[in-house]
Amino acid sequence: MATTQAGLSLEQFKSEVRGYLRDFPELNRLISGEESSDRMVEYCTWLAIDEWNTTPPMTSHKIADFPSRLILLQLTICHLLTSVGILKSRNKFVYNDGGFSVQSEEQDMVYQRWIQLLRSQLNPRINRLKIAMNIGDGYGAGMGSEYGWIHGWYGVEDA
């Protein structure tokens, strides 16, 4: 099972999210500054953790013990893109003047496509990992099985 590095901090993870999205002032040519504030990245990280924890079977992971860094990254990005996409949709308008046309915030559909792409990869990955973790947890439950008898019948000692 994939695990994050021990003691992954929120500050470190926010930097990873920003690095993955390339959300730096010097790379944002059409907007000044960063598209998403540190506060918003943090909020979307908590939403991602909550989504993971409330997807059955229920868990109670935190950022430091999250089972998959990739899933946490992609969930956080989905929530960030959704938030920015809603803002862009709300502020979208078309301006025409003397045959010259300008559309502001036209990227909302592009954000929706990115979210759909990420979700199409992410949802099966979440389900597979949740199933694998659930099965793995079941083996340590201490329930008996007829395989225990067979194991003993062949004279093999328990290790």
Number of C-alpha atoms within 10 A of each C-alpha: 8 10 12 15 13 10 11 15 11 16 10 10 19 21 14 13 21 18 11 12 12 14 17 15 13 11 12 13 9 7 10 11 14 15 17 17 13 15 10 16 21 19 14 22 26 19 17 23 20 15 15 21 16 12 12 12 12 12 13 11 13 14 20 16 15 22 19 17 18 15 20 25 17 20 26 24 23 24 20 25 20 18 15 18 21 15 13 18 16 11 12 14 12 10 9 9 7 5 5 7 9 11 11 12 16 16 14 19 13 12 21 16 11 15 21 13 12 15 16 11 12 19 12 11 15 18 14 12 16 19 14 13 14 14 11 12 10 11 9 8 8 7 7 8 8 7 9 10 10 11 12 11 10 8 8 9 8 7 3
